[in-house]
Amino acid sequence: MLKRLTLLWALLRGDARQLWFALRHPKAPAWLKLGTALLVLYVLSPIDLVPDVLPVVGLVDDLVLVPLAIRWMLKRLPPDIQSAARR
């Protein structure tokens, strides 16, 4: 579990920071907070789309789905929140 979180953090460092700042923005939409909560639950959950017991494939789903979900949420933010989160 810790290995998976460390690997994800290394991969997502910049996007995760932007998401964190966007979440703390006073005008952050409710869907962003809900989507982030669901994404965190997915990462921490022992239930995956592809089980982690499969050697390489088990981690690859997290390394693909999580970054895609974060980028998808960041791209749908209002422009003022996007620019504030990038700074």
N, C-alpha and C positions, 0 to 999 in steps of 0.2 A: 504494500500500500504506500509506504513512504517513498519507495523508489519511483512509483508511478507519479506521485505528486511532484517529486523533485524534477523528473523528466518533463512533465507538463509545464512546470513553472519556468524552466530554462527555455522551453520552446515559446512560451507566451509572454515573456516578461514585459515587453512593450505594450502589447494589446491588453494584458491584464491590468497594467497601470492605467491605461486610458479608460478601461471599463470601471475601475475603482473610482477614478475622479468623476466620471460621468454619473456613477451611482450617488456620489456625494453632492452633486450639483442640486441646487434648490428646485430646479424645474425638471428634474429627472422624471421621465414618464413611469407610470406604474408597471407597464409591460416590461420595462427594462429590469426593474427590481424582481418581478416574478420570474422572468427568464433567467436571470442570474442565479436566483435561488434554486430553480429547477436544475440548472447546469451544475451547481455545486453538489446538489443531491445526487445527480448522476455520477459525478466523479467519485464521491465518497461511498456510493452504494455498492454493495457486493454483487448486485445484479447488473449485468452488462448485456448489450446486444450480442457481443461475442465474448464468451467466458475468458477470464484471464488465465485459466489453467492451460489454454492452448498456447504453446510457447511464444511465438512472435505475433501471431494474429490477435491475441488477446489484448496486447498493449496498443497495437496499431489502431484499433477502433477508437480508443481514447485520444491518441495522438492526431487523429484526423477529425473526428467529430467535435471535440472541444474547441480547437482553434477555429474551425469553420463556424461554429455557433457564436463564438465571441465576435468574430469579424462581421458576421451577419447582423448581430445586434448593434455593433458600433456603426455600421453603414446606414442603419435606419434611424439613427438619432437625429433630432433637429439640428440644423447647422450651428446654432449658437452653442449648444451643448458639445457638439463635436469639436469646435474650435477651442472651447474652454478646457476640454479634456486633453487636447493635444499639447497645450502649454504646460 
